[in-house]
Amino acid sequence: MSTLAVELAYTMAATKKCDVYSFGILVLEVLMGKHPGDIISRIQTHTDHSISLIHLLDPRLSSPTSQGTLNELSTIVKVAMSCLRTKPEYRPTMRSIAQVLEMESDHPSPLLSP
């Protein structure tokens, strides 16, 4: 398990796709309240990437109750998971990530509202 993008660990050359990987790690850390090491290992070693949203969220926080909040969290987790793809060319760009999150914020709910 590594918190570094695979290509960075091998080449020591930072790229935009390395930043995307780091963004995915950061998002999961914020949601989980801890380092997502087990999740990273699972993603990189298994073909089944389905992980229950409830198992990802920090248990010290109250569970989301509205469907809108659950939908937003689901979108955020999907974006974060896509950032952790092993092959950099399969990771999204930060521009596409921003667009997805912006579209999600166009449908206001307590989670993403200012």
NUFITOR-86450 format. One record per atom (N, C-alpha, C): atom name; x, y, z. Coordinates in Angstrom, 1 decimal, padded with zeros to 4 digits. Last residue first. Layout:
REM NUFITOR-86450
NODE  CA  X  Y  Z;
...
REM end
This chain:
REM NUFITOR-86450
NODE  N  -023.1  026.8  000.4;
NODE  CA  -022.2  027.8  001.1;
NODE  C  -022.7  028.2  002.5;
NODE  N  -023.8  023.3  000.2;
NODE  CA  -024.3  024.7  000.2;
NODE  C  -023.3  025.6  000.9;
NODE  N  -023.2  020.6  000.4;
NODE  CA  -022.3  021.4  -000.5;
NODE  C  -022.8  022.9  -000.6;
NODE  N  -025.0  019.7  002.4;
NODE  CA  -023.6  019.2  002.3;
NODE  C  -022.7  020.2  001.5;
NODE  N  -027.6  020.6  002.1;
NODE  CA  -026.8  021.1  003.2;
NODE  C  -025.3  020.8  003.1;
NODE  N  -028.0  021.3  -001.4;
NODE  CA  -028.4  020.5  -000.2;
NODE  C  -027.4  021.0  000.9;
NODE  N  -028.6  022.3  -004.7;
NODE  CA  -028.2  022.6  -003.3;
NODE  C  -028.8  021.6  -002.3;
NODE  N  -027.3  021.5  -007.4;
NODE  CA  -028.5  021.0  -006.8;
NODE  C  -028.3  021.1  -005.3;
NODE  N  -024.9  022.4  -008.0;
NODE  CA  -026.0  023.1  -008.6;
NODE  C  -027.3  022.6  -008.1;
NODE  N  -023.1  020.7  -007.0;
NODE  CA  -023.4  021.8  -006.1;
NODE  C  -024.6  022.6  -006.7;
NODE  N  -022.8  019.0  -009.1;
NODE  CA  -023.4  018.4  -007.9;
NODE  C  -023.9  019.6  -007.0;
NODE  N  -021.4  020.6  -010.8;
NODE  CA  -022.7  020.1  -011.2;
NODE  C  -023.5  019.6  -010.0;
NODE  N  -019.0  020.8  -009.3;
NODE  CA  -019.8  022.0  -009.6;
NODE  C  -021.2  021.6  -010.0;
NODE  N  -018.1  018.1  -009.4;
NODE  CA  -018.5  018.7  -008.1;
NODE  C  -019.3  020.0  -008.3;
NODE  N  -017.6  018.0  -012.2;
NODE  CA  -018.6  017.1  -011.5;
NODE  C  -019.0  017.6  -010.2;
NODE  N  -015.7  020.0  -012.5;
NODE  CA  -017.0  020.1  -013.2;
NODE  C  -018.0  019.2  -012.6;
NODE  N  -013.6  019.1  -011.0;
NODE  CA  -014.2  020.3  -010.6;
NODE  C  -015.6  020.4  -011.3;
NODE  N  -012.9  016.8  -012.5;
NODE  CA  -013.4  016.7  -011.1;
NODE  C  -014.1  017.9  -010.7;
NODE  N  -012.1  018.0  -014.9;
NODE  CA  -013.3  017.2  -014.9;
NODE  C  -013.8  016.9  -013.5;
NODE  N  -009.8  019.3  -013.8;
NODE  CA  -010.9  020.1  -014.5;
NODE  C  -012.2  019.3  -014.5;
NODE  N  -008.2  017.3  -013.1;
NODE  CA  -008.8  018.1  -012.0;
NODE  C  -009.9  019.0  -012.6;
NODE  N  -009.1  014.3  -014.9;
NODE  CA  -008.3  015.6  -014.7;
NODE  C  -008.9  016.4  -013.6;
NODE  N  -009.1  010.9  -013.7;
NODE  CA  -009.7  012.1  -014.3;
NODE  C  -008.8  013.3  -014.2;
NODE  N  -007.1  008.1  -014.7;
NODE  CA  -007.5  009.1  -013.7;
NODE  C  -008.2  010.3  -014.4;
NODE  N  -006.0  006.7  -016.8;
NODE  CA  -007.4  006.4  -016.4;
NODE  C  -007.9  007.3  -015.3;
NODE  N  -003.3  007.4  -016.8;
NODE  CA  -004.2  007.8  -018.0;
NODE  C  -005.6  007.5  -017.7;
NODE  N  -002.2  006.1  -014.5;
NODE  CA  -002.5  007.6  -014.5;
NODE  C  -003.4  008.0  -015.7;
NODE  N  -003.4  003.2  -013.2;
NODE  CA  -002.9  003.8  -014.4;
NODE  C  -003.2  005.3  -014.5;
NODE  N  -004.8  002.9  -010.7;
NODE  CA  -003.4  002.7  -010.8;
NODE  C  -002.8  003.3  -012.0;
NODE  N  -007.0  005.4  -009.4;
NODE  CA  -006.8  004.3  -010.4;
NODE  C  -005.3  004.2  -010.6;
NODE  N  -007.8  007.3  -007.7;
NODE  CA  -006.9  006.3  -007.2;
NODE  C  -006.6  005.2  -008.2;
NODE  N  -009.8  008.8  -008.8;
NODE  CA  -008.5  009.5  -008.7;
NODE  C  -007.4  008.5  -008.3;
NODE  N  -012.0  007.3  -008.4;
NODE  CA  -011.5  007.4  -009.7;
NODE  C  -010.1  008.0  -009.7;
NODE  N  -012.5  007.8  -005.7;
NODE  CA  -012.0  006.5  -006.1;
NODE  C  -011.5  006.5  -007.5;
NODE  N  -013.4  010.5  -005.8;
NODE  CA  -012.2  010.1  -005.1;
NODE  C  -011.6  008.8  -005.5;
NODE  N  -015.8  010.1  -007.2;
NODE  CA  -014.7  010.9  -007.8;
NODE  C  -013.4  010.6  -007.1;
NODE  N  -017.2  008.5  -005.4;
NODE  CA  -016.9  008.0  -006.7;
NODE  C  -015.8  008.8  -007.4;
NODE  N  -017.4  010.3  -003.2;
NODE  CA  -016.6  009.1  -003.1;
NODE  C  -016.2  008.5  -004.4;
NODE  N  -019.0  012.3  -004.4;
NODE  CA  -017.7  012.6  -004.0;
NODE  C  -016.8  011.4  -003.8;
NODE  N  -021.4  010.7  -004.9;
NODE  CA  -020.7  011.3  -006.0;
NODE  C  -019.2  011.7  -005.6;
NODE  N  -022.0  010.1  -002.2;
NODE  CA  -021.8  009.1  -003.1;
NODE  C  -021.0  009.6  -004.3;
NODE  N  -022.6  012.7  -001.2;
NODE  CA  -021.4  011.9  -000.7;
NODE  C  -021.1  010.8  -001.6;
NODE  N  -024.9  013.2  -002.7;
NODE  CA  -023.7  014.1  -002.8;
NODE  C  -022.4  013.3  -002.3;
NODE  N  -026.6  011.2  -001.8;
NODE  CA  -026.3  011.3  -003.2;
NODE  C  -025.0  012.1  -003.4;
NODE  N  -026.8  011.9  000.9;
NODE  CA  -026.3  010.6  000.5;
NODE  C  -025.8  010.6  -000.9;
NODE  N  -028.1  014.4  000.6;
NODE  CA  -026.7  014.4  001.2;
NODE  C  -026.1  013.0  000.9;
NODE  N  -030.5  013.6  -000.5;
NODE  CA  -029.7  014.5  -001.2;
NODE  C  -028.2  014.5  -000.7;
NODE  N  -031.6  012.0  001.6;
NODE  CA  -031.2  011.4  000.3;
NODE  C  -030.3  012.3  -000.5;
NODE  N  -030.5  012.7  004.9;
NODE  CA  -031.3  013.0  003.7;
NODE  C  -030.7  012.3  002.5;
NODE  N  -028.7  011.8  006.9;
NODE  CA  -030.1  011.3  006.9;
NODE  C  -030.9  011.6  005.6;
NODE  N  -025.5  010.6  007.6;
NODE  CA  -026.4  011.5  006.9;
NODE  C  -027.8  010.9  006.8;
NODE  N  -024.6  009.9  011.0;
NODE  CA  -024.8  009.5  009.7;
NODE  C  -025.7  010.4  008.9;
NODE  N  -022.3  011.9  012.9;
NODE  CA  -023.6  011.3  012.7;
NODE  C  -023.8  011.0  011.3;
NODE  N  -018.9  010.8  013.4;
NODE  CA  -019.9  011.7  012.9;
NODE  C  -021.2  011.1  012.8;
NODE  N  -017.3  008.7  014.0;
NODE  CA  -017.5  009.6  015.0;
NODE  C  -018.6  010.7  014.7;
NODE  N  -016.9  007.2  011.7;
NODE  CA  -018.0  006.7  012.6;
NODE  C  -018.3  007.7  013.8;
NODE  N  -016.5  008.6  008.6;
NODE  CA  -016.0  008.6  010.0;
NODE  C  -017.1  008.3  010.9;
NODE  N  -017.5  006.4  005.9;
NODE  CA  -017.6  007.7  006.7;
NODE  C  -017.1  007.5  008.1;
NODE  N  -017.3  003.9  004.8;
NODE  CA  -016.3  004.9  004.5;
NODE  C  -016.3  006.1  005.4;
NODE  N  -019.6  002.5  005.3;
NODE  CA  -018.3  002.0  005.9;
NODE  C  -017.1  003.0  005.7;
NODE  N  -021.5  003.9  003.9;
NODE  CA  -021.5  004.0  005.3;
NODE  C  -020.2  003.5  006.0;
NODE  N  -020.8  003.1  001.3;
NODE  CA  -020.6  004.5  001.7;
NODE  C  -020.6  004.6  003.2;
NODE  N  -019.2  000.1  000.6;
NODE  CA  -020.4  000.7  001.2;
NODE  C  -020.0  002.1  001.7;
NODE  N  -017.6  -000.4  -002.4;
NODE  CA  -017.4  -000.2  -001.0;
NODE  C  -018.6  000.6  -000.5;
NODE  N  -016.5  -002.1  -005.2;
NODE  CA  -017.7  -001.6  -004.5;
NODE  C  -017.5  -001.6  -003.0;
NODE  N  -014.6  -003.0  -006.8;
NODE  CA  -014.3  -001.8  -006.1;
NODE  C  -015.5  -001.3  -005.3;
NODE  N  -013.3  -005.9  -007.7;
NODE  CA  -014.5  -005.4  -007.2;
NODE  C  -014.2  -004.2  -006.3;
NODE  N  -010.7  -006.6  -008.2;
NODE  CA  -011.4  -006.0  -009.3;
NODE  C  -012.8  -005.5  -008.9;
NODE  N  -008.0  -005.7  -006.0;
NODE  CA  -009.2  -006.4  -006.3;
NODE  C  -009.9  -005.8  -007.5;
NODE  N  -005.8  -004.1  -005.5;
NODE  CA  -005.6  -005.6  -005.6;
NODE  C  -006.8  -006.3  -006.0;
NODE  N  -006.5  -001.4  -005.3;
NODE  CA  -005.4  -001.8  -006.2;
NODE  C  -005.2  -003.3  -006.4;
NODE  N  -008.6  -001.4  -003.6;
NODE  CA  -008.8  -000.9  -004.9;
NODE  C  -007.7  -001.4  -005.8;
NODE  N  -007.4  -002.4  -001.2;
NODE  CA  -008.5  -003.1  -001.8;
NODE  C  -008.7  -002.7  -003.3;
NODE  N  -005.5  -000.4  -000.7;
NODE  CA  -005.0  -001.7  -001.0;
NODE  C  -006.1  -002.5  -001.7;
NODE  N  -007.2  001.8  -000.2;
NODE  CA  -006.3  001.8  -001.3;
NODE  C  -005.8  000.4  -001.7;
NODE  N  -008.5  000.8  002.1;
NODE  CA  -009.3  001.1  000.9;
NODE  C  -008.4  001.1  -000.3;
NODE  N  -006.4  000.8  003.9;
NODE  CA  -007.1  -000.5  003.6;
NODE  C  -007.9  -000.3  002.3;
NODE  N  -005.7  003.6  004.0;
NODE  CA  -004.8  002.6  003.6;
NODE  C  -005.5  001.3  003.1;
NODE  N  -006.8  006.3  004.4;
NODE  CA  -007.6  005.2  003.7;
NODE  C  -006.7  004.0  003.2;
NODE  N  -006.4  007.7  007.6;
NODE  CA  -005.8  007.3  006.4;
NODE  C  -006.5  006.2  005.7;
NODE  N  -009.4  009.2  008.9;
NODE  CA  -008.2  008.4  009.1;
NODE  C  -007.6  008.2  007.7;
NODE  N  -011.9  010.2  008.3;
NODE  CA  -011.3  010.6  009.6;
NODE  C  -010.0  009.9  009.9;
NODE  N  -013.2  009.8  005.9;
NODE  CA  -013.0  008.6  006.9;
NODE  C  -012.5  009.0  008.2;
NODE  N  -013.2  012.2  004.6;
NODE  CA  -014.5  011.5  004.9;
NODE  C  -014.4  010.4  005.9;
NODE  N  -010.5  012.9  004.6;
NODE  CA  -011.4  013.8  005.2;
NODE  C  -012.7  013.0  005.6;
NODE  N  -009.4  010.7  003.2;
NODE  CA  -009.0  010.9  004.6;
NODE  C  -010.0  011.8  005.3;
NODE  N  -010.6  011.0  000.7;
NODE  CA  -011.0  009.9  001.5;
NODE  C  -010.6  010.1  003.0;
NODE  N  -009.3  013.4  -000.1;
NODE  CA  -010.8  013.4  000.1;
NODE  C  -011.2  012.2  000.9;
NODE  N  -006.6  012.6  -000.1;
NODE  CA  -007.1  013.6  000.8;
NODE  C  -008.6  013.6  001.0;
NODE  N  -006.7  010.7  -002.2;
NODE  CA  -006.3  010.3  -000.9;
NODE  C  -006.8  011.3  000.1;
NODE  N  -007.4  012.4  -004.4;
NODE  CA  -008.3  011.3  -004.0;
NODE  C  -008.0  010.8  -002.6;
NODE  N  -005.2  014.1  -004.4;
NODE  CA  -006.5  014.6  -004.1;
NODE  C  -007.4  013.5  -003.7;
NODE  N  -003.2  012.3  -005.2;
NODE  CA  -003.1  012.8  -003.9;
NODE  C  -004.5  013.5  -003.5;
NODE  N  -004.1  011.9  -007.9;
NODE  CA  -004.1  010.7  -007.0;
NODE  C  -004.1  011.3  -005.5;
NODE  N  -003.7  014.5  -008.9;
NODE  CA  -005.1  013.9  -008.8;
NODE  C  -005.1  012.7  -007.9;
NODE  N  -000.9  014.6  -008.7;
NODE  CA  -001.7  015.5  -007.9;
NODE  C  -003.2  015.0  -007.8;
NODE  N  -000.3  012.7  -010.7;
NODE  CA  000.1  012.5  -009.3;
NODE  C  -000.7  013.3  -008.3;
NODE  N  -001.2  014.1  -012.9;
NODE  CA  -002.0  012.9  -012.5;
NODE  C  -001.6  012.4  -011.1;
NODE  N  000.6  016.1  -013.1;
NODE  CA  -000.7  016.5  -012.7;
NODE  C  -001.5  015.3  -012.3;
NODE  N  003.6  014.7  -011.6;
NODE  CA  002.8  015.1  -012.7;
NODE  C  001.5  015.6  -012.2;
NODE  N  007.0  014.2  -010.5;
NODE  CA  005.6  014.6  -010.2;
NODE  C  004.9  015.1  -011.5;
NODE  N  009.1  011.6  -010.6;
NODE  CA  008.7  012.7  -011.4;
NODE  C  007.2  013.1  -011.1;
NODE  N  009.9  009.2  -009.5;
NODE  CA  010.2  010.4  -008.8;
NODE  C  009.9  011.7  -009.6;
NODE  N  009.3  006.8  -010.6;
NODE  CA  010.1  007.7  -011.4;
NODE  C  010.5  008.9  -010.7;
NODE  N  008.0  005.2  -008.6;
NODE  CA  009.0  004.6  -009.5;
NODE  C  009.9  005.6  -010.2;
NODE  N  006.3  006.9  -007.3;
NODE  CA  007.1  006.1  -006.5;
NODE  C  008.3  005.5  -007.4;
NODE  N  004.9  008.0  -009.4;
NODE  CA  005.8  008.9  -008.7;
NODE  C  006.7  008.0  -007.9;
NODE  N  003.3  005.8  -010.3;
NODE  CA  004.4  006.3  -011.2;
NODE  C  005.3  007.3  -010.5;
NODE  N  001.6  005.5  -008.0;
NODE  CA  002.6  004.4  -008.4;
NODE  C  003.7  005.0  -009.3;
NODE  N  001.4  008.1  -005.7;
NODE  CA  001.0  007.5  -007.0;
NODE  C  002.0  006.6  -007.4;
NODE  N  001.6  007.2  -002.3;
NODE  CA  002.1  007.9  -003.4;
NODE  C  001.5  007.3  -004.7;
NODE  N  000.8  005.7  -000.3;
NODE  CA  000.0  006.9  -000.5;
NODE  C  000.6  007.7  -001.6;
NODE  N  000.5  002.2  -000.8;
NODE  CA  001.3  003.4  -000.9;
NODE  C  000.4  004.6  -001.0;
NODE  N  000.8  -001.2  000.0;
NODE  CA  000.0  000.0  000.0;
NODE  C  000.9  001.2  000.0;
REM end
